[in-house]
Amino acid sequence: MLILGNIKVKINGADAVLQEGLNLDDLVKIRALKGFFAIEKNLKIINKEDYTATFIEDGDEIEIVGFAGGG
């Protein structure tokens, strides 16, 4: 039986504790992100098609940036 622990990360500059083994797609679901947004992991923008394969690791710094339309 595999027991997963918790990891400490920063999300938009704030300390956060997440379950080990989550990927960026999981984070999108947990945060209920909708609309236009981008996710940066450790200063690298991650393509949406890579969210499932990009796992969040202890010490990662995640930035979530939303885009708003206007004129």
CHARMM internal coordinates of N, CA and C (Angstrom, degrees):
IC EDIT
DIST 1 N 1 CA 1.4579
DIST 1 CA 1 C 1.5309
ANGL 1 N 1 CA 1 C 108.59
DIST 1 C 2 N 1.3209
ANGL 1 CA 1 C 2 N 115.42
DIHE 1 N 1 CA 1 C 2 N 127.28
DIST 2 N 2 CA 1.4565
ANGL 1 C 2 N 2 CA 121.51
DIHE 1 CA 1 C 2 N 2 CA -179.99
DIST 2 CA 2 C 1.5176
ANGL 2 N 2 CA 2 C 109.07
DIHE 1 C 2 N 2 CA 2 C -91.40
DIST 2 C 3 N 1.3230
ANGL 2 CA 2 C 3 N 115.83
DIHE 2 N 2 CA 2 C 3 N 125.32
DIST 3 N 3 CA 1.4690
ANGL 2 C 3 N 3 CA 120.57
DIHE 2 CA 2 C 3 N 3 CA 178.16
DIST 3 CA 3 C 1.5138
ANGL 3 N 3 CA 3 C 107.97
DIHE 2 C 3 N 3 CA 3 C -109.12
DIST 3 C 4 N 1.3247
ANGL 3 CA 3 C 4 N 115.57
DIHE 3 N 3 CA 3 C 4 N 119.88
DIST 4 N 4 CA 1.4537
ANGL 3 C 4 N 4 CA 120.52
DIHE 3 CA 3 C 4 N 4 CA -179.90
DIST 4 CA 4 C 1.5198
ANGL 4 N 4 CA 4 C 109.84
DIHE 3 C 4 N 4 CA 4 C -92.14
DIST 4 C 5 N 1.3120
ANGL 4 CA 4 C 5 N 115.91
DIHE 4 N 4 CA 4 C 5 N 142.62
DIST 5 N 5 CA 1.4531
ANGL 4 C 5 N 5 CA 121.06
DIHE 4 CA 4 C 5 N 5 CA 178.50
DIST 5 CA 5 C 1.5144
ANGL 5 N 5 CA 5 C 111.02
DIHE 4 C 5 N 5 CA 5 C -102.39
DIST 5 C 6 N 1.3100
ANGL 5 CA 5 C 6 N 114.86
DIHE 5 N 5 CA 5 C 6 N -162.26
DIST 6 N 6 CA 1.4531
ANGL 5 C 6 N 6 CA 121.20
DIHE 5 CA 5 C 6 N 6 CA 178.43
DIST 6 CA 6 C 1.5160
ANGL 6 N 6 CA 6 C 109.71
DIHE 5 C 6 N 6 CA 6 C -109.59
DIST 6 C 7 N 1.3126
ANGL 6 CA 6 C 7 N 115.32
DIHE 6 N 6 CA 6 C 7 N 152.42
DIST 7 N 7 CA 1.4560
ANGL 6 C 7 N 7 CA 121.51
DIHE 6 CA 6 C 7 N 7 CA 176.04
DIST 7 CA 7 C 1.5160
ANGL 7 N 7 CA 7 C 108.76
DIHE 6 C 7 N 7 CA 7 C -123.72
DIST 7 C 8 N 1.3280
ANGL 7 CA 7 C 8 N 115.77
DIHE 7 N 7 CA 7 C 8 N 153.90
DIST 8 N 8 CA 1.4624
ANGL 7 C 8 N 8 CA 121.53
DIHE 7 CA 7 C 8 N 8 CA 178.16
DIST 8 CA 8 C 1.5149
ANGL 8 N 8 CA 8 C 108.46
DIHE 7 C 8 N 8 CA 8 C -106.72
DIST 8 C 9 N 1.3291
ANGL 8 CA 8 C 9 N 115.26
DIHE 8 N 8 CA 8 C 9 N 129.30
DIST 9 N 9 CA 1.4601
ANGL 8 C 9 N 9 CA 122.32
DIHE 8 CA 8 C 9 N 9 CA 179.86
DIST 9 CA 9 C 1.5233
ANGL 9 N 9 CA 9 C 108.62
DIHE 8 C 9 N 9 CA 9 C -137.20
DIST 9 C 10 N 1.3156
ANGL 9 CA 9 C 10 N 115.49
DIHE 9 N 9 CA 9 C 10 N 173.37
DIST 10 N 10 CA 1.4604
ANGL 9 C 10 N 10 CA 121.29
DIHE 9 CA 9 C 10 N 10 CA 170.46
DIST 10 CA 10 C 1.5185
ANGL 10 N 10 CA 10 C 107.32
DIHE 9 C 10 N 10 CA 10 C -115.35
DIST 10 C 11 N 1.3220
ANGL 10 CA 10 C 11 N 116.18
DIHE 10 N 10 CA 10 C 11 N 130.72
DIST 11 N 11 CA 1.4570
ANGL 10 C 11 N 11 CA 121.91
DIHE 10 CA 10 C 11 N 11 CA 175.87
DIST 11 CA 11 C 1.5171
ANGL 11 N 11 CA 11 C 107.10
DIHE 10 C 11 N 11 CA 11 C -121.34
DIST 11 C 12 N 1.3214
ANGL 11 CA 11 C 12 N 115.91
DIHE 11 N 11 CA 11 C 12 N 116.83
DIST 12 N 12 CA 1.4651
ANGL 11 C 12 N 12 CA 122.88
DIHE 11 CA 11 C 12 N 12 CA -176.14
DIST 12 CA 12 C 1.5288
ANGL 12 N 12 CA 12 C 111.16
DIHE 11 C 12 N 12 CA 12 C 50.93
DIST 12 C 13 N 1.3394
ANGL 12 CA 12 C 13 N 115.28
DIHE 12 N 12 CA 12 C 13 N 41.32
DIST 13 N 13 CA 1.4573
ANGL 12 C 13 N 13 CA 121.50
DIHE 12 CA 12 C 13 N 13 CA 175.59
DIST 13 CA 13 C 1.5150
ANGL 13 N 13 CA 13 C 115.97
DIHE 12 C 13 N 13 CA 13 C 84.27
DIST 13 C 14 N 1.3254
ANGL 13 CA 13 C 14 N 117.83
DIHE 13 N 13 CA 13 C 14 N -6.08
DIST 14 N 14 CA 1.4647
ANGL 13 C 14 N 14 CA 121.25
DIHE 13 CA 13 C 14 N 14 CA -178.95
DIST 14 CA 14 C 1.5300
ANGL 14 N 14 CA 14 C 109.89
DIHE 13 C 14 N 14 CA 14 C -104.48
DIST 14 C 15 N 1.3303
ANGL 14 CA 14 C 15 N 115.65
DIHE 14 N 14 CA 14 C 15 N 140.52
DIST 15 N 15 CA 1.4613
ANGL 14 C 15 N 15 CA 120.17
DIHE 14 CA 14 C 15 N 15 CA 176.60
DIST 15 CA 15 C 1.5227
ANGL 15 N 15 CA 15 C 109.87
DIHE 14 C 15 N 15 CA 15 C -64.57
DIST 15 C 16 N 1.3334
ANGL 15 CA 15 C 16 N 115.49
DIHE 15 N 15 CA 15 C 16 N 139.19
DIST 16 N 16 CA 1.4627
ANGL 15 C 16 N 16 CA 120.85
DIHE 15 CA 15 C 16 N 16 CA 178.59
DIST 16 CA 16 C 1.5245
ANGL 16 N 16 CA 16 C 108.63
DIHE 15 C 16 N 16 CA 16 C -143.84
DIST 16 C 17 N 1.3126
ANGL 16 CA 16 C 17 N 115.75
DIHE 16 N 16 CA 16 C 17 N 150.84
DIST 17 N 17 CA 1.4581
ANGL 16 C 17 N 17 CA 122.02
DIHE 16 CA 16 C 17 N 17 CA 175.24
DIST 17 CA 17 C 1.5279
ANGL 17 N 17 CA 17 C 106.82
DIHE 16 C 17 N 17 CA 17 C -116.60
DIST 17 C 18 N 1.3248
ANGL 17 CA 17 C 18 N 115.28
DIHE 17 N 17 CA 17 C 18 N 125.57
DIST 18 N 18 CA 1.4590
ANGL 17 C 18 N 18 CA 121.19
DIHE 17 CA 17 C 18 N 18 CA -179.68
DIST 18 CA 18 C 1.5200
ANGL 18 N 18 CA 18 C 109.35
DIHE 17 C 18 N 18 CA 18 C -123.70
DIST 18 C 19 N 1.3082
ANGL 18 CA 18 C 19 N 115.38
DIHE 18 N 18 CA 18 C 19 N 160.36
DIST 19 N 19 CA 1.4590
ANGL 18 C 19 N 19 CA 120.67
DIHE 18 CA 18 C 19 N 19 CA 174.34
DIST 19 CA 19 C 1.5271
ANGL 19 N 19 CA 19 C 108.50
DIHE 18 C 19 N 19 CA 19 C -71.35
DIST 19 C 20 N 1.3014
ANGL 19 CA 19 C 20 N 116.61
DIHE 19 N 19 CA 19 C 20 N 137.26
DIST 20 N 20 CA 1.4538
ANGL 19 C 20 N 20 CA 121.92
DIHE 19 CA 19 C 20 N 20 CA 176.46
DIST 20 CA 20 C 1.5288
ANGL 20 N 20 CA 20 C 109.54
DIHE 19 C 20 N 20 CA 20 C -61.86
DIST 20 C 21 N 1.3237
ANGL 20 CA 20 C 21 N 117.01
DIHE 20 N 20 CA 20 C 21 N 144.39
DIST 21 N 21 CA 1.4597
ANGL 20 C 21 N 21 CA 121.35
DIHE 20 CA 20 C 21 N 21 CA 175.64
DIST 21 CA 21 C 1.5135
ANGL 21 N 21 CA 21 C 114.89
DIHE 20 C 21 N 21 CA 21 C 96.40
DIST 21 C 22 N 1.3221
ANGL 21 CA 21 C 22 N 118.02
DIHE 21 N 21 CA 21 C 22 N 2.34
DIST 22 N 22 CA 1.4666
ANGL 21 C 22 N 22 CA 120.80
DIHE 21 CA 21 C 22 N 22 CA 179.37
DIST 22 CA 22 C 1.5288
ANGL 22 N 22 CA 22 C 110.26
DIHE 21 C 22 N 22 CA 22 C -81.81
DIST 22 C 23 N 1.3265
ANGL 22 CA 22 C 23 N 115.49
DIHE 22 N 22 CA 22 C 23 N 148.71
DIST 23 N 23 CA 1.4564
ANGL 22 C 23 N 23 CA 120.20
DIHE 22 CA 22 C 23 N 23 CA 172.93
DIST 23 CA 23 C 1.5339
ANGL 23 N 23 CA 23 C 109.00
DIHE 22 C 23 N 23 CA 23 C -111.56
DIST 23 C 24 N 1.3169
ANGL 23 CA 23 C 24 N 116.79
DIHE 23 N 23 CA 23 C 24 N 178.62
DIST 24 N 24 CA 1.4644
ANGL 23 C 24 N 24 CA 119.52
DIHE 23 CA 23 C 24 N 24 CA -177.02
DIST 24 CA 24 C 1.5218
ANGL 24 N 24 CA 24 C 112.18
DIHE 23 C 24 N 24 CA 24 C -65.88
DIST 24 C 25 N 1.3261
ANGL 24 CA 24 C 25 N 117.59
DIHE 24 N 24 CA 24 C 25 N -31.41
DIST 25 N 25 CA 1.4624
ANGL 24 C 25 N 25 CA 119.85
DIHE 24 CA 24 C 25 N 25 CA 176.70
DIST 25 CA 25 C 1.5308
ANGL 25 N 25 CA 25 C 110.48
DIHE 24 C 25 N 25 CA 25 C -63.77
DIST 25 C 26 N 1.3305
ANGL 25 CA 25 C 26 N 117.29
DIHE 25 N 25 CA 25 C 26 N -38.62
DIST 26 N 26 CA 1.4615
ANGL 25 C 26 N 26 CA 121.31
DIHE 25 CA 25 C 26 N 26 CA 175.54
DIST 26 CA 26 C 1.5261
ANGL 26 N 26 CA 26 C 110.52
DIHE 25 C 26 N 26 CA 26 C -61.97
DIST 26 C 27 N 1.3334
ANGL 26 CA 26 C 27 N 116.51
DIHE 26 N 26 CA 26 C 27 N -42.16
DIST 27 N 27 CA 1.4646
ANGL 26 C 27 N 27 CA 120.94
DIHE 26 CA 26 C 27 N 27 CA 179.91
DIST 27 CA 27 C 1.5255
ANGL 27 N 27 CA 27 C 110.96
DIHE 26 C 27 N 27 CA 27 C -62.46
DIST 27 C 28 N 1.3243
ANGL 27 CA 27 C 28 N 116.82
DIHE 27 N 27 CA 27 C 28 N -40.22
DIST 28 N 28 CA 1.4678
ANGL 27 C 28 N 28 CA 121.09
DIHE 27 CA 27 C 28 N 28 CA 177.28
DIST 28 CA 28 C 1.5271
ANGL 28 N 28 CA 28 C 109.95
DIHE 27 C 28 N 28 CA 28 C -59.08
DIST 28 C 29 N 1.3262
ANGL 28 CA 28 C 29 N 116.74
DIHE 28 N 28 CA 28 C 29 N -43.10
DIST 29 N 29 CA 1.4656
ANGL 28 C 29 N 29 CA 120.89
DIHE 28 CA 28 C 29 N 29 CA 180.00
DIST 29 CA 29 C 1.5243
ANGL 29 N 29 CA 29 C 111.39
DIHE 28 C 29 N 29 CA 29 C -68.82
DIST 29 C 30 N 1.3469
ANGL 29 CA 29 C 30 N 117.12
DIHE 29 N 29 CA 29 C 30 N -43.51
DIST 30 N 30 CA 1.4672
ANGL 29 C 30 N 30 CA 121.03
DIHE 29 CA 29 C 30 N 30 CA -179.90
DIST 30 CA 30 C 1.5202
ANGL 30 N 30 CA 30 C 111.01
DIHE 29 C 30 N 30 CA 30 C -61.03
DIST 30 C 31 N 1.3232
ANGL 30 CA 30 C 31 N 116.00
DIHE 30 N 30 CA 30 C 31 N -42.91
DIST 31 N 31 CA 1.4688
ANGL 30 C 31 N 31 CA 121.34
DIHE 30 CA 30 C 31 N 31 CA -178.10
DIST 31 CA 31 C 1.5321
ANGL 31 N 31 CA 31 C 112.33
DIHE 30 C 31 N 31 CA 31 C -83.87
DIST 31 C 32 N 1.3233
ANGL 31 CA 31 C 32 N 117.55
DIHE 31 N 31 CA 31 C 32 N -3.76
DIST 32 N 32 CA 1.4705
ANGL 31 C 32 N 32 CA 123.48
DIHE 31 CA 31 C 32 N 32 CA -179.04
DIST 32 CA 32 C 1.5262
ANGL 32 N 32 CA 32 C 111.00
DIHE 31 C 32 N 32 CA 32 C 52.05
DIST 32 C 33 N 1.3391
ANGL 32 CA 32 C 33 N 115.64
DIHE 32 N 32 CA 32 C 33 N 47.25
DIST 33 N 33 CA 1.4653
ANGL 32 C 33 N 33 CA 120.58
DIHE 32 CA 32 C 33 N 33 CA -179.06
DIST 33 CA 33 C 1.5198
ANGL 33 N 33 CA 33 C 109.64
DIHE 32 C 33 N 33 CA 33 C -74.51
DIST 33 C 34 N 1.3047
ANGL 33 CA 33 C 34 N 114.79
DIHE 33 N 33 CA 33 C 34 N 135.36
DIST 34 N 34 CA 1.4634
ANGL 33 C 34 N 34 CA 121.56
DIHE 33 CA 33 C 34 N 34 CA 179.71
DIST 34 CA 34 C 1.5207
ANGL 34 N 34 CA 34 C 108.63
DIHE 33 C 34 N 34 CA 34 C -137.06
DIST 34 C 35 N 1.3179
ANGL 34 CA 34 C 35 N 116.26
DIHE 34 N 34 CA 34 C 35 N 163.02
DIST 35 N 35 CA 1.4504
ANGL 34 C 35 N 35 CA 120.32
DIHE 34 CA 34 C 35 N 35 CA 177.28
DIST 35 CA 35 C 1.5173
ANGL 35 N 35 CA 35 C 112.11
DIHE 34 C 35 N 35 CA 35 C 79.46
DIST 35 C 36 N 1.3207
ANGL 35 CA 35 C 36 N 114.36
DIHE 35 N 35 CA 35 C 36 N -152.07
DIST 36 N 36 CA 1.4598
ANGL 35 C 36 N 36 CA 120.55
DIHE 35 CA 35 C 36 N 36 CA -176.96
DIST 36 CA 36 C 1.5240
ANGL 36 N 36 CA 36 C 110.10
DIHE 35 C 36 N 36 CA 36 C -94.34
DIST 36 C 37 N 1.3224
ANGL 36 CA 36 C 37 N 116.14
DIHE 36 N 36 CA 36 C 37 N 122.81
DIST 37 N 37 CA 1.4582
ANGL 36 C 37 N 37 CA 121.10
DIHE 36 CA 36 C 37 N 37 CA 178.40
DIST 37 CA 37 C 1.5242
ANGL 37 N 37 CA 37 C 108.61
DIHE 36 C 37 N 37 CA 37 C -154.50
DIST 37 C 38 N 1.3080
ANGL 37 CA 37 C 38 N 114.72
DIHE 37 N 37 CA 37 C 38 N 162.90
DIST 38 N 38 CA 1.4646
ANGL 37 C 38 N 38 CA 121.39
DIHE 37 CA 37 C 38 N 38 CA 175.16
DIST 38 CA 38 C 1.5202
ANGL 38 N 38 CA 38 C 107.64
DIHE 37 C 38 N 38 CA 38 C -131.92
DIST 38 C 39 N 1.3282
ANGL 38 CA 38 C 39 N 115.82
DIHE 38 N 38 CA 38 C 39 N 150.18
DIST 39 N 39 CA 1.4536
ANGL 38 C 39 N 39 CA 120.79
DIHE 38 CA 38 C 39 N 39 CA 177.49
DIST 39 CA 39 C 1.5302
ANGL 39 N 39 CA 39 C 108.46
DIHE 38 C 39 N 39 CA 39 C -120.99
DIST 39 C 40 N 1.3139
ANGL 39 CA 39 C 40 N 113.68
DIHE 39 N 39 CA 39 C 40 N 130.89
DIST 40 N 40 CA 1.4627
ANGL 39 C 40 N 40 CA 121.37
DIHE 39 CA 39 C 40 N 40 CA 176.90
DIST 40 CA 40 C 1.5211
ANGL 40 N 40 CA 40 C 107.85
DIHE 39 C 40 N 40 CA 40 C -113.24
DIST 40 C 41 N 1.3181
ANGL 40 CA 40 C 41 N 116.22
DIHE 40 N 40 CA 40 C 41 N 132.08
DIST 41 N 41 CA 1.4719
ANGL 40 C 41 N 41 CA 121.41
DIHE 40 CA 40 C 41 N 41 CA 177.19
DIST 41 CA 41 C 1.5215
ANGL 41 N 41 CA 41 C 107.96
DIHE 40 C 41 N 41 CA 41 C -119.18
DIST 41 C 42 N 1.3223
ANGL 41 CA 41 C 42 N 115.21
DIHE 41 N 41 CA 41 C 42 N 117.58
DIST 42 N 42 CA 1.4625
ANGL 41 C 42 N 42 CA 120.73
DIHE 41 CA 41 C 42 N 42 CA 179.00
DIST 42 CA 42 C 1.5291
ANGL 42 N 42 CA 42 C 111.91
DIHE 41 C 42 N 42 CA 42 C 51.38
DIST 42 C 43 N 1.3344
ANGL 42 CA 42 C 43 N 115.03
DIHE 42 N 42 CA 42 C 43 N 49.86
DIST 43 N 43 CA 1.4678
ANGL 42 C 43 N 43 CA 124.39
DIHE 42 CA 42 C 43 N 43 CA 175.35
DIST 43 CA 43 C 1.5262
ANGL 43 N 43 CA 43 C 114.60
DIHE 42 C 43 N 43 CA 43 C 71.84
DIST 43 C 44 N 1.3318
ANGL 43 CA 43 C 44 N 117.80
DIHE 43 N 43 CA 43 C 44 N 12.62
DIST 44 N 44 CA 1.4652
ANGL 43 C 44 N 44 CA 121.40
DIHE 43 CA 43 C 44 N 44 CA 177.87
DIST 44 CA 44 C 1.5210
ANGL 44 N 44 CA 44 C 109.74
DIHE 43 C 44 N 44 CA 44 C -121.69
DIST 44 C 45 N 1.3192
ANGL 44 CA 44 C 45 N 116.82
DIHE 44 N 44 CA 44 C 45 N 125.00
DIST 45 N 45 CA 1.4668
ANGL 44 C 45 N 45 CA 120.74
DIHE 44 CA 44 C 45 N 45 CA 177.55
DIST 45 CA 45 C 1.5240
ANGL 45 N 45 CA 45 C 108.24
DIHE 44 C 45 N 45 CA 45 C -72.43
DIST 45 C 46 N 1.3278
ANGL 45 CA 45 C 46 N 115.55
DIHE 45 N 45 CA 45 C 46 N 130.89
DIST 46 N 46 CA 1.4702
ANGL 45 C 46 N 46 CA 121.84
DIHE 45 CA 45 C 46 N 46 CA -177.39
DIST 46 CA 46 C 1.5270
ANGL 46 N 46 CA 46 C 108.75
DIHE 45 C 46 N 46 CA 46 C -102.12
DIST 46 C 47 N 1.3198
ANGL 46 CA 46 C 47 N 116.74
DIHE 46 N 46 CA 46 C 47 N 130.45
DIST 47 N 47 CA 1.4656
ANGL 46 C 47 N 47 CA 121.41
DIHE 46 CA 46 C 47 N 47 CA 176.60
DIST 47 CA 47 C 1.5253
ANGL 47 N 47 CA 47 C 109.63
DIHE 46 C 47 N 47 CA 47 C -67.93
DIST 47 C 48 N 1.3260
ANGL 47 CA 47 C 48 N 116.28
DIHE 47 N 47 CA 47 C 48 N 142.56
DIST 48 N 48 CA 1.4716
ANGL 47 C 48 N 48 CA 120.37
DIHE 47 CA 47 C 48 N 48 CA -177.92
DIST 48 CA 48 C 1.5189
ANGL 48 N 48 CA 48 C 112.68
DIHE 47 C 48 N 48 CA 48 C -56.90
DIST 48 C 49 N 1.3242
ANGL 48 CA 48 C 49 N 117.88
DIHE 48 N 48 CA 48 C 49 N -34.85
DIST 49 N 49 CA 1.4633
ANGL 48 C 49 N 49 CA 119.56
DIHE 48 CA 48 C 49 N 49 CA 179.97
DIST 49 CA 49 C 1.5340
ANGL 49 N 49 CA 49 C 112.31
DIHE 48 C 49 N 49 CA 49 C -69.37
DIST 49 C 50 N 1.3350
ANGL 49 CA 49 C 50 N 117.53
DIHE 49 N 49 CA 49 C 50 N -10.93
DIST 50 N 50 CA 1.4649
ANGL 49 C 50 N 50 CA 121.71
DIHE 49 CA 49 C 50 N 50 CA 178.48
DIST 50 CA 50 C 1.5305
ANGL 50 N 50 CA 50 C 113.20
DIHE 49 C 50 N 50 CA 50 C -100.96
DIST 50 C 51 N 1.3299
ANGL 50 CA 50 C 51 N 118.44
DIHE 50 N 50 CA 50 C 51 N 1.18
DIST 51 N 51 CA 1.4715
ANGL 50 C 51 N 51 CA 120.91
DIHE 50 CA 50 C 51 N 51 CA -176.87
DIST 51 CA 51 C 1.5293
ANGL 51 N 51 CA 51 C 112.36
DIHE 50 C 51 N 51 CA 51 C -58.63
DIST 51 C 52 N 1.3306
ANGL 51 CA 51 C 52 N 117.10
DIHE 51 N 51 CA 51 C 52 N -41.79
DIST 52 N 52 CA 1.4636
ANGL 51 C 52 N 52 CA 120.49
DIHE 51 CA 51 C 52 N 52 CA -177.02
DIST 52 CA 52 C 1.5332
ANGL 52 N 52 CA 52 C 111.44
DIHE 51 C 52 N 52 CA 52 C -66.14
DIST 52 C 53 N 1.3203
ANGL 52 CA 52 C 53 N 116.93
DIHE 52 N 52 CA 52 C 53 N -33.10
DIST 53 N 53 CA 1.4668
ANGL 52 C 53 N 53 CA 121.32
DIHE 52 CA 52 C 53 N 53 CA -177.27
DIST 53 CA 53 C 1.5312
ANGL 53 N 53 CA 53 C 113.01
DIHE 52 C 53 N 53 CA 53 C -91.09
DIST 53 C 54 N 1.3403
ANGL 53 CA 53 C 54 N 117.17
DIHE 53 N 53 CA 53 C 54 N -3.33
DIST 54 N 54 CA 1.4653
ANGL 53 C 54 N 54 CA 120.70
DIHE 53 CA 53 C 54 N 54 CA -177.39
DIST 54 CA 54 C 1.5197
ANGL 54 N 54 CA 54 C 109.47
DIHE 53 C 54 N 54 CA 54 C -103.49
DIST 54 C 55 N 1.3326
ANGL 54 CA 54 C 55 N 115.54
DIHE 54 N 54 CA 54 C 55 N 105.00
DIST 55 N 55 CA 1.4549
ANGL 54 C 55 N 55 CA 121.02
DIHE 54 CA 54 C 55 N 55 CA -177.22
DIST 55 CA 55 C 1.5224
ANGL 55 N 55 CA 55 C 110.92
DIHE 54 C 55 N 55 CA 55 C -88.53
DIST 55 C 56 N 1.3183
ANGL 55 CA 55 C 56 N 115.06
DIHE 55 N 55 CA 55 C 56 N 147.23
DIST 56 N 56 CA 1.4623
ANGL 55 C 56 N 56 CA 122.25
DIHE 55 CA 55 C 56 N 56 CA 178.81
DIST 56 CA 56 C 1.5243
ANGL 56 N 56 CA 56 C 107.03
DIHE 55 C 56 N 56 CA 56 C -89.43
DIST 56 C 57 N 1.3347
ANGL 56 CA 56 C 57 N 115.11
DIHE 56 N 56 CA 56 C 57 N 129.25
DIST 57 N 57 CA 1.4587
ANGL 56 C 57 N 57 CA 120.32
DIHE 56 CA 56 C 57 N 57 CA -176.11
DIST 57 CA 57 C 1.5206
ANGL 57 N 57 CA 57 C 110.40
DIHE 56 C 57 N 57 CA 57 C -119.33
DIST 57 C 58 N 1.3209
ANGL 57 CA 57 C 58 N 115.61
DIHE 57 N 57 CA 57 C 58 N 159.11
DIST 58 N 58 CA 1.4550
ANGL 57 C 58 N 58 CA 121.82
DIHE 57 CA 57 C 58 N 58 CA -179.97
DIST 58 CA 58 C 1.5318
ANGL 58 N 58 CA 58 C 110.19
DIHE 57 C 58 N 58 CA 58 C -53.97
DIST 58 C 59 N 1.3298
ANGL 58 CA 58 C 59 N 116.15
DIHE 58 N 58 CA 58 C 59 N 130.12
DIST 59 N 59 CA 1.4604
ANGL 58 C 59 N 59 CA 121.77
DIHE 58 CA 58 C 59 N 59 CA 177.84
DIST 59 CA 59 C 1.5210
ANGL 59 N 59 CA 59 C 114.47
DIHE 58 C 59 N 59 CA 59 C 89.45
DIST 59 C 60 N 1.3321
ANGL 59 CA 59 C 60 N 118.32
DIHE 59 N 59 CA 59 C 60 N -4.43
DIST 60 N 60 CA 1.4635
ANGL 59 C 60 N 60 CA 120.43
DIHE 59 CA 59 C 60 N 60 CA 179.40
DIST 60 CA 60 C 1.5227
ANGL 60 N 60 CA 60 C 111.31
DIHE 59 C 60 N 60 CA 60 C -62.77
DIST 60 C 61 N 1.3243
ANGL 60 CA 60 C 61 N 114.80
DIHE 60 N 60 CA 60 C 61 N 150.63
DIST 61 N 61 CA 1.4614
ANGL 60 C 61 N 61 CA 121.60
DIHE 60 CA 60 C 61 N 61 CA 172.31
DIST 61 CA 61 C 1.5139
ANGL 61 N 61 CA 61 C 107.55
DIHE 60 C 61 N 61 CA 61 C -114.83
DIST 61 C 62 N 1.3177
ANGL 61 CA 61 C 62 N 115.45
DIHE 61 N 61 CA 61 C 62 N 117.45
DIST 62 N 62 CA 1.4591
ANGL 61 C 62 N 62 CA 123.17
DIHE 61 CA 61 C 62 N 62 CA -176.50
DIST 62 CA 62 C 1.5250
ANGL 62 N 62 CA 62 C 108.62
DIHE 61 C 62 N 62 CA 62 C -111.35
DIST 62 C 63 N 1.3168
ANGL 62 CA 62 C 63 N 116.27
DIHE 62 N 62 CA 62 C 63 N 132.04
DIST 63 N 63 CA 1.4616
ANGL 62 C 63 N 63 CA 121.62
DIHE 62 CA 62 C 63 N 63 CA 173.21
DIST 63 CA 63 C 1.5238
ANGL 63 N 63 CA 63 C 107.53
DIHE 62 C 63 N 63 CA 63 C -120.14
DIST 63 C 64 N 1.3268
ANGL 63 CA 63 C 64 N 115.53
DIHE 63 N 63 CA 63 C 64 N 129.26
DIST 64 N 64 CA 1.4660
ANGL 63 C 64 N 64 CA 121.93
DIHE 63 CA 63 C 64 N 64 CA 176.81
DIST 64 CA 64 C 1.5167
ANGL 64 N 64 CA 64 C 106.69
DIHE 63 C 64 N 64 CA 64 C -113.35
DIST 64 C 65 N 1.3162
ANGL 64 CA 64 C 65 N 116.00
DIHE 64 N 64 CA 64 C 65 N 120.01
DIST 65 N 65 CA 1.4640
ANGL 64 C 65 N 65 CA 121.16
DIHE 64 CA 64 C 65 N 65 CA -176.99
DIST 65 CA 65 C 1.5194
ANGL 65 N 65 CA 65 C 108.53
DIHE 64 C 65 N 65 CA 65 C -117.92
DIST 65 C 66 N 1.3166
ANGL 65 CA 65 C 66 N 116.62
DIHE 65 N 65 CA 65 C 66 N 124.50
DIST 66 N 66 CA 1.4573
ANGL 65 C 66 N 66 CA 121.95
DIHE 65 CA 65 C 66 N 66 CA 177.19
DIST 66 CA 66 C 1.5121
ANGL 66 N 66 CA 66 C 110.26
DIHE 65 C 66 N 66 CA 66 C -97.72
DIST 66 C 67 N 1.3138
ANGL 66 CA 66 C 67 N 115.72
DIHE 66 N 66 CA 66 C 67 N 152.60
DIST 67 N 67 CA 1.4557
ANGL 66 C 67 N 67 CA 121.93
DIHE 66 CA 66 C 67 N 67 CA 179.14
DIST 67 CA 67 C 1.5119
ANGL 67 N 67 CA 67 C 108.87
DIHE 66 C 67 N 67 CA 67 C -116.73
DIST 67 C 68 N 1.3107
ANGL 67 CA 67 C 68 N 115.49
DIHE 67 N 67 CA 67 C 68 N 137.65
DIST 68 N 68 CA 1.4618
ANGL 67 C 68 N 68 CA 121.14
DIHE 67 CA 67 C 68 N 68 CA 178.22
DIST 68 CA 68 C 1.5141
ANGL 68 N 68 CA 68 C 108.74
DIHE 67 C 68 N 68 CA 68 C -122.34
DIST 68 C 69 N 1.3063
ANGL 68 CA 68 C 69 N 115.49
DIHE 68 N 68 CA 68 C 69 N 137.51
DIST 69 N 69 CA 1.4646
ANGL 68 C 69 N 69 CA 120.23
DIHE 68 CA 68 C 69 N 69 CA 177.08
DIST 69 CA 69 C 1.5132
ANGL 69 N 69 CA 69 C 110.18
DIHE 68 C 69 N 69 CA 69 C -82.79
DIST 69 C 70 N 1.2571
ANGL 69 CA 69 C 70 N 115.66
DIHE 69 N 69 CA 69 C 70 N 164.63
DIST 70 N 70 CA 1.4635
ANGL 69 C 70 N 70 CA 119.85
DIHE 69 CA 69 C 70 N 70 CA 179.25
DIST 70 CA 70 C 1.5096
ANGL 70 N 70 CA 70 C 109.71
DIHE 69 C 70 N 70 CA 70 C 173.14
DIST 70 C 71 N 1.2898
ANGL 70 CA 70 C 71 N 113.45
DIHE 70 N 70 CA 70 C 71 N -177.57
DIST 71 N 71 CA 1.4541
ANGL 70 C 71 N 71 CA 114.56
DIHE 70 CA 70 C 71 N 71 CA -178.55
DIST 71 CA 71 C 1.4684
ANGL 71 N 71 CA 71 C 113.78
DIHE 70 C 71 N 71 CA 71 C -154.36
END
COOR INIT
IC SEED 1 N 1 CA 1 C
IC BUILD
